[in-house]
Amino acid sequence: MSTEELYRIFEKHPKISTDSRNIEKDAIFFALKGENFNGNNYAANALQQGAAWVVIDEAEYKISDRYLLVDNVLSALQQLACYHRLQRAVPVIAITGTNGKTTTKELVTSVLSKKFRVTCTKGNLNNHIGVPLTLLSIDTTTEIVVVEMGANHPGEIAELCEIALPDFGLITNVGKAHLEGFGSFEGVRKTKAELYRFIQNRGGKIFRNTSNTWLKEMAGDVETIGYRTTPEGDGIEGEIVQHSPMLAFKAKFPKGWLYIKTNLAGGYNLENALAAICVGNYFGVDPLAISEAIGTYKPSNNRSQFMNTAKNLILMDAYNANPTSMEAAIENFKTFDAPLKGVILGDMFELGESSPEEHQKIADKVASIDLSMVLLAGKEFSKCHVPSGFFVCENTEQLISHIDSIHPEDYLFLIKGSRGMKLESVIGRL
């Protein structure tokens, strides 16, 4: 079946599902494959659950006309998404980066929503499946699209760009993450820069922190709309007023300075907020509306969230972790004032051969600051050389048992680690 034929069906059934356990009535089910499953096996069940059509790529499963046979289900989904994107003449902004891309995506969406009907990536569905699903959610009311793009191997950003065809690009920053897949920091830079190269070849524009030397080198000659976090650079300027416990800053718009108080913990969020201001200003959103959008935005899903339990105050930042974001979080936490301060850190995943060195660096950094309690969990942290006062264990279950045994009270805790450590499970014990 051709993409054009599939699109005619999609126009009549504009709901997409990739999970047979969660089927919307009259949706099209795409029978994707993974390492441990074959979606073709669930096509019949999807029809029973209310799907109007199922897209499969193995002919033996086609037992009626409601089965649409394609060469490859994932490719069919991606091609359909790209085709749909081309039918809607609306600007597409692509956002990637080592850290802060989800927060920046949400801030940009919040700002643009003050003037436009925005379609954006839900949660962090930013991969080869999530990006197509975002594009396929564009409807006739959409005026602008914000797409988050993630990657852990070279070439992935370029592939996502070929699907989304972005007109504008934004790289939040580059740092040490997914080194196992990228091979090195240079691999990270080259992969993220694929967004700049695509935008340049497409004749589009990028939003860039002109104070960031790495991004300057990566950008080359692509047309830039700038913002800056230091006096060096050009574009909209921002300056931190306070960052403990919540970030407050002032931003210099074309007509003058505005003071903005946020619900974001940490000075490192300044560049995320300035990115959103830069995008909003370019698209003509009123400065006061921009200020309101950023000031009222509240993070969720364990991203720099303050939580009050019956016994302690927690800065929960376990949405994800890599050496760059871990160091920034610890530096930020160091500035907080509290009688009792503790950190609960979990392993950082996908660092490859660099993992022992990077975990030791974090352990050393924690040892260099004044903390009342340090709890480290994970196989990598367990290999580190740490002071005798640190508690170190191999997994989150052992961490929970230890917390249950000591009953900490009246602490300000920073909790951070890779998503796979499931550190959110310790909150109920604090």
Stockholm file with secondary structure:
# STOCKHOLM 1.0

chainA/1-430         MSTEELYRIFEKHPKISTDSRNIEKDAIFFALKGENFNGNNYAANALQQGAAWVVIDEAEYKISDRYLLVDNVLSALQQLACYHRLQRAVPVIAITGTNGKTTTKELVTSVLSKKFRVTCTKGNLNNHIGVPLTLLSIDTTTEIVVVEMGANHPGEIAELCEIALPDFGLITNVGKAHLEGFGSFEGVRKTKAELYRFIQNRGGKIFRNTSNTWLKEMAGDVETIGYRTTPEGDGIEGEIVQHSPMLAFKAKFPKGWLYIKTNLAGGYNLENALAAICVGNYFGVDPLAISEAIGTYKPSNNRSQFMNTAKNLILMDAYNANPTSMEAAIENFKTFDAPLKGVILGDMFELGESSPEEHQKIADKVASIDLSMVLLAGKEFSKCHVPSGFFVCENTEQLISHIDSIHPEDYLFLIKGSRGMKLESVIGRL
#=GR chainA/1-430 SS CCHHHHHHHHHHSCCEESCTTSCCTTCEEECCEETTEEGGGGHHHHHHTTCSEEEESCGGGCCSTTEEECSCHHHHHHHHHHHHHHHSCCCEEEEECSSSHHHHHHHHHHHHTTTSCEEECCTTCCSTTHHHHHHHTCCTTCCEEEEECCCSSTTHHHHHHHHHCCSEEEECCCCSCCHHHHCSHHHHHHHHHHHHHHHHHHTCEEEEETTCHHHHHHHTTSCEEEEESSSSSCSEEEEEEECSSSCEEEEEETTEEEEEECSCCSGGGHHHHHHHHHHHHHTTCCHHHHHHHHHHCCCCTTSSEEEECSSCEEEECCSCCCHHHHHHHHHHHHTCCCSSEEEEEECCCSCGGGHHHHHHHHHHHHHTSCCSEEEEESTTGGGSCCCTTCEEESSHHHHHHHHHHHCCCSCEEEEECCGGGCGGGGGGGC
#=GC SS_cons         CCHHHHHHHHHHSCCEESCTTSCCTTCEEECCEETTEEGGGGHHHHHHTTCSEEEESCGGGCCSTTEEECSCHHHHHHHHHHHHHHHSCCCEEEEECSSSHHHHHHHHHHHHTTTSCEEECCTTCCSTTHHHHHHHTCCTTCCEEEEECCCSSTTHHHHHHHHHCCSEEEECCCCSCCHHHHCSHHHHHHHHHHHHHHHHHHTCEEEEETTCHHHHHHHTTSCEEEEESSSSSCSEEEEEEECSSSCEEEEEETTEEEEEECSCCSGGGHHHHHHHHHHHHHTTCCHHHHHHHHHHCCCCTTSSEEEECSSCEEEECCSCCCHHHHHHHHHHHHTCCCSSEEEEEECCCSCGGGHHHHHHHHHHHHHTSCCSEEEEESTTGGGSCCCTTCEEESSHHHHHHHHHHHCCCSCEEEEECCGGGCGGGGGGGC
//
